[in-house]
Amino acid sequence: LFLASCSPKTEYTHALPKNASIVVGMELDHMANKAGLNGSEGEKVVKKLKALMKGGLQGDAAQLAERIIDQPSESGLSFDDKVYLFATPHAEALAILANVTDEGKLETLMNVLQKESIATPLREESGCRWTQVGGALCAFNNGTFLLLQPSKSDASGMKGTLLSLMRQKEGEGFASLPEFAKVEAEGNDIASIMNLSVLPYELTTPLRMGLSADIRLEDVKYFLSANFEPGKVVMNSESLIINPKILSFFDSMDKVMQPIKGEYMDYYPGNTLLWASGRIDGKELYHMLCQNPTIKQALDNPLLPVDVEYIFSSIQGDFAVGRSTLHAGDYLLYADVTNSDFLKTFEDLRPLLALTGGQIVLNNVAPNEYVIHTFEGSYYFGVKKNRLYVTNIPSFAEDAGRTYGASLGVKPWSAEVKESRLYASVNMTGIANLYRSYGFTGNKQVDTLLMILMGQCNYLNVSMPDWRQGKAELVLNDQDQNLLKILVGLLEQL
């Protein structure tokens, strides 16, 4: 007991791995205040949490659970300091890291978990004590608490990783990197650094195809933040890329993507569920894609009779795509084109399609308008007034080029579109109404809670002025409400 109380206190952020693919810092105390948990409004939720945590617990375990709900510091952990989440490359393991303020209280908690057969007996090794809690490994000392959960492998196989992280000293981990200062800084409810190595191996293989060996997914790095404000949640992203070759690639996007003029907002009704728009130079896009040898080989395939470069080069200006339902898979895409001559290249497809034995058929439905029938469905496309349209719904094809009075152009966010190079909007109210009749999951209670939550949301919009930065806003119907309070209110109904 004497040795434990006098052991040197460690800086918990030293345990963050240097190769972490994502590190998230959360101000839980600030968020609890915004949620109303620390005031009288949160008393009902605290009572509910007590009932949930004490369910099945007796004696010391039930009393400890009640004390922790009333006073989280009774766990031995600090929630006034940032709590960190992180993932190892390719999300092979997920972890929680927190500051230990009272090692004795934390040991008491672990002993109670052991008595409840939730954790194995504590073992001492590498200057810390560790145990297995369910499918995760947990270690702590005087200052650091680390819970490591492997995503696929058995937890026992991660013991070496767990203990090596607990042994890390100043200058050895993620906290020694300059970008960590952004996560550690005050001012954001949630702040994180993420790179593309967080993606599973099976998803990174296509991304690596044709890339130079000295370009790593770890170098595609972003700072992300989120803040829960009255009436909305604001999320921002900022590029931290410094690799010259990657910078050169993204800088070429400035030639491909231009600020949107917003010409297609009037072509979609105001109740459209999903909508996205941008502005591209098709010729520059084709040349950029051809810098990747693998993609170039596919586009220049001699067995493909269509002049792909000519088609790309004909697309110049705004494009937009929208969906009015989610379950039917409908969509309507528009794009500015220089003329309709590129459609003639599709005539060269007819001999190739004839070899399918009628499984794929190309038909003319009007001048400069076609339909392709396949065993999976029909696809309509054509050009009207130098505007390309593509859809899988025949009525959309018939009405292509129609504008609406009550369109997306009258939405309060419509002016933001012209300030971006990419813009997307999700009609949260429309989605909630759409799923109200048949639910999301099939579980009545879960669906009810989701309906309540989504019914409080108006829309989610994402904008990118350029590739270096982005912004997303989830806007609520009640501009005085906080989403965290809504989530707390849902807990009361469990």
DOMIVO-8860 format. One line per 3 residues: their letters; for each residue x, y, z of C-alpha. Coordinates in Angstrom, 1 decimal. Last residue first. Example, Ala and Ser with C-alpha at 12.3 -4.5 7.8 and 13.67 -1.06 7.14 Angstrom:
2
sa) 13.7 -1.1 7.1; 12.3 -4.5 7.8
end
This chain:
494
lqe) -35.4 3.7 -22.2; -37.4 6.9 -22.2; -35.1 8.9 -19.9
llg) -32.2 8.1 -22.1; -34.0 9.8 -25.0; -34.0 13.1 -22.9
vli) -30.2 12.8 -22.6; -30.0 12.6 -26.4; -32.1 15.7 -26.7
kll) -30.0 17.5 -24.1; -26.9 16.6 -26.2; -28.6 18.0 -29.3
nqd) -28.9 21.4 -27.7; -32.2 23.4 -28.0; -32.6 27.1 -28.6
qdn) -32.7 26.8 -32.4; -35.5 24.2 -32.2; -35.8 22.5 -35.6
lvl) -32.2 21.3 -35.3; -29.3 21.9 -37.7; -26.5 19.4 -38.3
eak) -23.7 21.4 -39.8; -20.7 20.1 -41.7; -17.6 22.0 -42.7
gqr) -14.6 21.4 -44.9; -11.0 22.5 -45.4; -8.0 21.8 -47.6
wdp) -9.9 20.4 -50.6; -11.6 23.7 -51.3; -14.7 25.6 -50.1
msv) -16.1 22.2 -49.0; -19.6 22.1 -47.7; -21.7 19.5 -45.8
nly) -25.3 20.1 -44.8; -27.5 18.1 -42.3; -31.1 19.1 -42.1
ncq) -34.0 19.7 -39.7; -33.4 17.5 -36.7; -35.8 17.1 -33.8
gml) -37.8 14.5 -35.7; -34.6 12.6 -36.1; -34.3 12.0 -32.4
iml) -37.9 11.2 -31.8; -38.0 8.8 -34.8; -34.8 7.2 -33.6
ltd) -36.3 6.6 -30.1; -39.4 5.1 -31.6; -37.3 2.9 -33.9
vqk) -35.3 1.6 -31.0; -38.5 0.7 -29.0; -40.2 -1.0 -32.0
ngt) -37.2 -3.0 -33.1; -37.6 -3.4 -36.9; -34.5 -1.4 -37.5
fgy) -35.5 1.8 -39.3; -39.2 2.1 -39.1; -42.1 1.2 -41.4
sry) -44.5 4.2 -41.3; -42.2 6.8 -39.8; -39.4 6.0 -42.2
lna) -40.3 8.6 -44.8; -41.3 11.2 -42.2; -37.9 10.9 -40.5
igt) -36.1 11.0 -43.9; -38.0 14.2 -44.8; -37.1 15.9 -41.5
mnv) -33.5 15.0 -41.9; -33.2 16.4 -45.5; -29.6 15.7 -46.2
say) -27.6 18.3 -48.1; -24.3 18.1 -50.0; -21.9 20.8 -51.3
lrs) -18.6 20.5 -53.2; -16.6 23.5 -54.6; -18.3 25.8 -52.1
ekv) -19.3 29.5 -51.8; -22.1 29.2 -54.3; -23.8 26.5 -52.2
eas) -23.9 28.7 -49.1; -26.5 31.0 -50.6; -29.0 28.0 -50.7
wpk) -28.8 27.4 -46.9; -32.1 29.1 -46.1; -33.8 26.9 -48.7
vgl) -35.5 28.8 -51.6; -33.2 27.3 -54.3; -34.0 23.8 -53.1
sag) -37.3 24.2 -54.9; -40.8 25.5 -54.1; -41.2 27.1 -57.6
ytr) -39.8 24.0 -59.3; -37.8 23.6 -62.6; -38.3 20.9 -65.2
gad) -35.2 20.0 -67.3; -36.0 16.2 -67.2; -39.7 15.7 -66.8
eaf) -39.8 12.6 -69.1; -36.6 11.3 -67.7; -37.9 11.7 -64.1
spi) -41.0 9.8 -65.1; -38.9 6.9 -66.5; -36.9 6.5 -63.2
ntv) -33.3 5.2 -63.4; -31.8 8.7 -64.1; -29.2 10.5 -66.1
ylr) -29.5 14.1 -67.4; -27.1 16.1 -69.5; -27.8 19.7 -69.8
nkk) -27.0 21.5 -73.1; -30.6 22.4 -73.6; -31.8 18.8 -73.2
vgf) -29.2 16.0 -73.3; -29.8 12.3 -72.7; -30.0 9.5 -70.2
yys) -32.3 6.8 -69.0; -31.2 3.7 -67.2; -33.2 0.5 -66.9
gef) -32.9 -2.3 -64.4; -30.8 -5.2 -63.2; -31.3 -7.4 -66.3
thi) -30.4 -4.5 -68.4; -32.3 -1.9 -70.5; -30.3 1.1 -71.6
vye) -32.5 4.2 -72.5; -31.5 7.0 -74.8; -32.1 10.7 -75.5
npa) -30.4 12.9 -78.1; -33.4 12.8 -80.4; -36.1 10.8 -78.6
vnn) -36.5 7.3 -77.0; -33.4 5.7 -78.7; -32.7 2.2 -77.5
lvi) -29.7 0.4 -76.1; -30.3 -3.3 -75.0; -28.4 -5.4 -72.5
qgg) -29.5 -9.0 -71.9; -30.5 -9.2 -75.6; -28.0 -11.9 -76.5
tla) -25.1 -10.1 -74.9; -23.2 -9.9 -78.2; -25.6 -7.3 -79.5
llp) -24.2 -5.0 -76.8; -20.8 -4.9 -78.5; -22.3 -4.1 -81.9
rld) -24.5 -1.4 -80.3; -21.7 0.3 -78.3; -20.6 2.5 -81.2
eft) -23.9 4.3 -81.0; -22.8 5.5 -77.6; -20.2 7.7 -79.3
klf) -23.1 9.7 -80.8; -23.9 11.0 -77.3; -20.7 13.0 -77.4
dsn) -22.4 15.4 -79.9; -24.8 16.7 -77.3; -23.0 20.0 -76.6
tvd) -20.7 21.7 -74.1; -22.2 19.8 -71.2; -23.6 21.0 -67.8
ayl) -24.5 18.1 -65.6; -27.8 16.7 -64.1; -28.4 13.6 -62.1
lyd) -31.7 12.1 -60.9; -31.8 9.2 -58.5; -34.1 6.4 -57.4
gah) -32.9 3.6 -55.1; -36.4 2.6 -54.1; -35.6 2.5 -50.3
lts) -34.1 5.9 -50.0; -36.6 8.2 -51.6; -36.4 11.6 -53.4
rgv) -32.8 11.3 -54.5; -30.6 14.1 -56.0; -27.5 14.6 -58.1
afd) -25.9 17.8 -59.2; -23.4 19.0 -61.8; -22.1 22.4 -62.6
gqi) -19.7 23.2 -65.4; -18.0 21.5 -68.3; -18.7 17.9 -69.3
ssf) -17.9 17.4 -73.0; -14.2 16.6 -72.1; -15.3 13.5 -70.2
iye) -17.3 12.2 -73.1; -14.4 12.8 -75.5; -11.9 11.1 -73.2
vdv) -14.1 8.1 -72.9; -14.4 7.6 -76.7; -16.6 4.4 -76.5
pll) -15.4 1.3 -78.3; -14.2 -0.4 -75.1; -12.0 -3.4 -76.1
pnd) -9.1 -1.0 -76.6; -9.1 -0.2 -72.9; -7.9 3.4 -72.6
laq) -10.1 4.1 -69.5; -9.0 0.9 -67.7; -5.3 1.4 -68.5
kit) -5.5 5.0 -67.4; -7.1 3.9 -64.1; -4.2 1.5 -63.3
pnq) -1.5 4.0 -64.5; -2.8 6.8 -62.2; -2.0 10.0 -64.0
clm) -4.9 9.2 -66.2; -7.3 10.3 -63.5; -5.9 13.8 -63.6
hyl) -6.1 14.0 -67.4; -9.8 12.9 -67.3; -10.6 15.4 -64.6
ekg) -8.9 18.2 -66.5; -11.1 17.4 -69.5; -14.3 17.2 -67.4
dir) -13.8 20.6 -65.8; -16.0 20.3 -62.7; -18.6 22.1 -60.6
gsa) -20.2 20.5 -57.6; -23.6 19.4 -56.2; -25.2 17.0 -53.8
wll) -28.8 16.3 -52.8; -30.5 13.8 -50.6; -34.1 13.9 -49.4
tng) -35.6 16.2 -52.0; -38.6 18.0 -50.3; -37.7 21.4 -51.8
pyy) -38.2 20.1 -55.3; -35.0 19.7 -57.5; -34.3 21.7 -60.7
dmy) -34.2 25.0 -58.9; -31.0 24.0 -57.1; -29.4 23.2 -60.4
egk) -27.7 26.5 -61.3; -25.8 26.8 -58.1; -22.7 28.5 -59.6
ipq) -20.4 26.1 -57.8; -16.8 27.2 -57.2; -14.4 25.1 -59.4
mvk) -13.2 21.6 -59.2; -10.8 20.2 -61.8; -8.1 22.9 -61.8
dms) -8.2 23.2 -58.0; -8.0 19.4 -57.9; -4.5 19.7 -59.2
dff) -3.5 21.0 -55.8; -4.7 17.7 -54.4; -2.1 15.8 -56.5
sli) 0.7 18.3 -55.8; 0.0 18.1 -52.1; 0.2 14.4 -52.2
kpn) 3.5 14.6 -53.9; 4.8 17.2 -51.5; 3.9 15.3 -48.3
iil) 2.7 18.0 -45.9; -1.0 17.0 -45.4; -2.6 18.5 -42.3
ses) -5.9 19.3 -44.0; -8.6 20.9 -41.8; -12.1 19.6 -41.0
nmv) -15.0 21.2 -39.2; -18.1 20.0 -37.4; -20.9 22.2 -36.1
vkg) -23.8 20.7 -34.2; -26.9 22.9 -34.2; -29.7 24.7 -32.4
pef) -27.6 25.9 -29.4; -24.1 24.6 -30.0; -22.6 21.1 -29.7
nas) -19.0 21.4 -31.1; -17.1 19.0 -33.4; -13.5 18.9 -34.6
lfy) -11.5 17.2 -37.2; -7.8 17.6 -38.1; -6.8 15.7 -41.2
kvd) -4.0 13.4 -42.4; -3.2 11.8 -45.8; 0.4 11.0 -44.8
elr) -0.6 7.7 -43.1; -2.0 6.5 -46.5; 1.6 6.5 -47.7
ida) 3.1 8.0 -50.8; 6.7 6.9 -51.2; 5.7 3.7 -53.1
slg) 4.0 5.8 -55.8; 0.3 5.0 -56.2; -1.0 2.8 -59.0
mrl) -3.3 0.8 -56.7; -3.0 2.1 -53.1; -6.6 3.3 -52.9
ptt) -7.9 0.0 -54.3; -6.0 -1.9 -51.5; -7.1 0.5 -48.7
ley) -10.6 -0.9 -48.4; -9.7 -4.5 -47.8; -7.0 -3.4 -45.3
plv) -9.5 -1.7 -43.0; -9.4 2.2 -43.0; -7.7 3.9 -40.2
sln) -4.6 4.2 -42.5; -6.4 7.2 -44.0; -5.3 9.6 -41.3
mis) -7.2 11.1 -38.4; -6.4 13.8 -35.8; -9.3 14.5 -33.4
aid) -11.2 17.1 -31.5; -14.5 16.8 -29.6; -16.1 19.5 -27.4
nge) -13.7 22.0 -29.0; -12.3 25.2 -27.4; -9.3 23.9 -25.4
aev) -6.1 22.6 -27.1; -5.1 19.0 -26.7; -6.3 17.8 -30.1
kaf) -4.6 20.7 -31.9; -1.4 20.3 -29.8; -1.3 16.7 -31.0
epl) -0.3 18.1 -34.5; 3.3 18.7 -33.3; 3.9 15.0 -32.6
saf) 5.2 14.1 -29.1; 1.7 13.2 -27.8; 1.6 10.4 -30.4
geg) 4.2 8.5 -28.4; 7.9 8.3 -27.6; 8.8 11.9 -26.6
ekq) 7.8 11.5 -23.0; 7.8 7.8 -21.9; 6.0 4.7 -23.1
rml) 5.8 1.8 -20.6; 2.0 1.7 -20.7; 2.1 1.5 -24.4
sll) 4.4 -1.5 -24.3; 2.1 -3.2 -21.7; -1.0 -3.0 -24.0
tgk) 0.9 -4.0 -27.2; 2.4 -7.1 -25.5; -1.0 -8.0 -24.1
mgs) -2.7 -7.8 -27.5; -2.8 -11.5 -28.1; -4.8 -12.0 -24.9
ads) -7.6 -10.0 -26.4; -8.3 -12.5 -29.2; -8.1 -11.0 -32.7
ksp) -10.8 -9.2 -34.6; -11.4 -5.6 -33.4; -9.1 -5.7 -30.4
qll) -10.3 -3.7 -27.4; -7.7 -1.8 -25.3; -8.6 -0.1 -22.1
lft) -5.9 2.2 -20.7; -5.8 4.1 -17.4; -2.8 6.3 -16.6
gnn) -1.8 8.3 -13.6; -0.7 6.0 -10.8; -1.0 2.8 -12.8
fac) -3.6 1.2 -15.0; -4.1 -1.6 -17.5; -7.2 -3.0 -19.2
lag) -7.5 -5.7 -21.9; -10.8 -6.2 -23.7; -13.1 -9.1 -24.6
gvq) -14.8 -9.0 -21.1; -12.5 -7.1 -18.8; -9.0 -8.7 -18.9
twr) -6.6 -7.4 -16.2; -3.6 -5.2 -15.8; -1.5 -3.6 -13.1
cgs) 1.3 -1.3 -13.9; 5.1 -1.0 -13.7; 5.8 -3.5 -16.4
eer) 3.8 -6.3 -14.7; 1.3 -6.7 -11.9; -1.7 -8.9 -12.3
lpt) -5.3 -8.2 -11.4; -7.7 -11.1 -11.2; -9.9 -11.5 -14.3
ais) -12.8 -9.1 -15.0; -16.6 -9.4 -15.4; -16.9 -12.3 -12.9
ekq) -18.9 -10.1 -10.5; -16.1 -10.5 -7.9; -13.6 -9.4 -10.6
lvn) -15.6 -6.3 -11.4; -15.6 -5.5 -7.7; -11.8 -5.9 -7.6
mlt) -11.5 -3.6 -10.7; -13.5 -0.9 -9.0; -11.5 -1.1 -5.8
elk) -8.3 -0.8 -7.9; -9.7 2.4 -9.4; -10.5 3.8 -6.0
ged) -6.9 3.0 -4.9; -5.3 4.6 -8.0; -7.0 7.9 -7.4
tvn) -6.7 10.6 -10.0; -6.1 8.3 -13.1; -6.2 10.2 -16.4
ali) -8.0 8.5 -19.2; -7.3 6.4 -22.4; -9.9 4.4 -24.3
ala) -8.8 2.0 -27.1; -9.8 0.5 -30.4; -7.7 -2.3 -32.0
eah) -7.2 -3.5 -35.6; -8.6 -0.3 -36.8; -6.5 -0.4 -40.0
pta) -3.7 1.3 -38.0; -4.3 1.5 -34.2; -7.4 3.3 -33.0
fly) -7.7 6.0 -30.4; -10.1 7.4 -27.9; -9.0 10.0 -25.4
vkd) -10.7 11.4 -22.3; -9.8 15.0 -21.7; -9.4 16.1 -18.0
dfs) -12.4 17.0 -15.9; -13.5 13.4 -16.3; -10.8 12.1 -14.0
lgs) -10.7 8.4 -13.1; -10.7 6.8 -9.7; -14.2 5.5 -10.2
esp) -15.4 7.6 -7.3; -14.6 10.6 -9.6; -17.9 9.9 -11.4
qdi) -19.9 11.2 -8.4; -23.5 10.3 -8.2; -23.2 7.6 -10.9
ire) -20.0 6.4 -9.4; -21.6 6.1 -5.9; -24.5 4.2 -7.3
alq) -22.3 1.7 -9.1; -20.2 1.3 -5.9; -23.3 0.5 -3.8
aad) -24.5 -2.1 -6.4; -21.1 -3.8 -6.5; -20.7 -3.8 -2.7
gql) -24.0 -5.6 -2.2; -25.9 -6.7 -5.3; -25.8 -6.1 -9.1
ggk) -28.4 -7.6 -11.5; -29.7 -4.1 -12.4; -27.6 -1.7 -10.6
mla) -26.3 -0.1 -13.8; -29.8 0.3 -15.3; -31.4 1.6 -12.2
klk) -28.6 4.0 -11.5; -28.7 5.2 -15.1; -32.5 6.0 -14.8
kvv) -31.9 8.0 -11.6; -29.1 9.9 -13.2; -31.4 10.6 -16.2
keg) -34.2 11.9 -13.9; -31.8 14.1 -12.1; -30.3 15.6 -15.3
esg) -32.5 18.7 -15.3; -31.5 19.5 -11.7; -28.0 20.2 -12.9
nlg) -24.8 18.3 -13.9; -26.5 16.3 -16.6; -27.9 19.3 -18.4
akn) -26.5 18.1 -21.8; -24.4 21.2 -22.1; -22.9 20.5 -18.7
amh) -22.2 16.9 -19.6; -20.5 18.0 -22.8; -18.2 20.3 -20.9
dle) -17.3 17.4 -18.4; -16.8 15.0 -21.3; -14.3 17.2 -23.1
mgv) -13.3 14.5 -25.7; -10.0 14.0 -27.4; -10.0 11.7 -30.4
vis) -6.8 10.0 -31.9; -7.0 8.3 -35.3; -4.6 6.1 -37.2
ank) -2.3 5.7 -34.1; 1.3 5.2 -35.2; 2.8 7.2 -32.3
pla) 0.7 5.2 -29.8; -1.0 7.3 -27.0; 0.4 6.1 -23.7
hty) 2.3 9.4 -23.1; -1.1 11.1 -22.8; -1.4 9.6 -19.3
etk) 1.4 11.5 -17.7; 2.7 9.2 -15.0; 2.5 9.7 -11.2
psc) 5.5 8.3 -9.4; 4.8 5.5 -6.9; 4.3 6.8 -3.4
sal) 0.7 5.6 -2.8; 1.4 2.2 -4.4; 4.6 1.6 -2.5
fl) 2.9 2.4 0.8; 0.0 0.0 0.0
end
